[in-house]
Amino acid sequence: MTWRFALIVAPVPADDPRTDFADTLAVIDPDAPALSVGELSTQRGDGIFETIGVVDGHPQEVQAHLERLAHSARLCDLPAPNLAQWRAAVERAAVECPAGESAIKLILSRGVERVATGLEGPTAWVTAAPAADMSVARTEGIKVVTLDRGLDSGAATRAPWLLLGAKTLSYAVNMAALREAHRRDAHDAIFVTSDGYVLEAPTASVILRRGDTFITPEPNGGILHGTTQLSVFDWLEENGHSTGYEHVPAAALGTADAMWLVSSVRLAAPVTLLDGRELPVDRELTAAMNAYLLSPRD
Ligand code: PLP
């Protein structure tokens, strides 16, 4: 990926009343070194992030992403982000996005290790880059395998320090799961709990179709609440379908009438093969879903 644009955010408190944040956003050379060697995000993955899809310069579902950033900050005991400031940073980055699809990434780190530097407070930055071409996954679909997440359905409540509902920078496990999926000749994975319930994909939410009802695993702390899934559910409801959040047994994956992995940049990828078994693909509905997801959404 070629970074097109980057800016460093000097975070202000959530209740800072200013409306002009220009002097807190410093545009930097995206190819030049910018982080301290004491940065805790790089040393420990101690921070949070969001990835926002951008279509023809329009950043999608910004409010939902900012709310999830605030939620992740709460779970990680990070200072509450000033959402107006982050919105200003997103708008500044969006100006740099060319026609077509891009991705804006927001990163909020715990900061620089104090022992070494004496510095305090979080560090934050925003990047923008063109998105990879996702058209094959959207139209031809993806092969998926289920992978044991190694945690049961009660883990999020029993052990909140696992930060399971936060979008943290510690994505090494998610990336390892994708590599395992590739080793098994699949494009992606769906995590299931050790007691046999569906969670999410390493970088996407799962939506199943059962008749005319669309189901996703309830985001009860163990998984992220996907902004794309929320948007797709609104669209499905507007189009006369019913939707629901359920505790989905892994066995339900095999009997689904259709299945998608949905996320902010790849959008809706229909699942064609699950653990080697073919799944029906509704091409027309998938195309309509992706057309909606590519339209400007706020
Ligand atoms: N679940 C995980 C673990 C993710 O990393 C992501 C996105 O990266 C999602 C779900 C989907 O979220 P969104 O639709 O907001 O991109």
Residues whose N, C-alpha, C, O or C-beta is under 5 A from the ligand:
A	BS01	PLP	T51 E200 A201 P202 T203 A204 S205 L224 H225 G226 T227 T228 Q229 V262 S263 S264
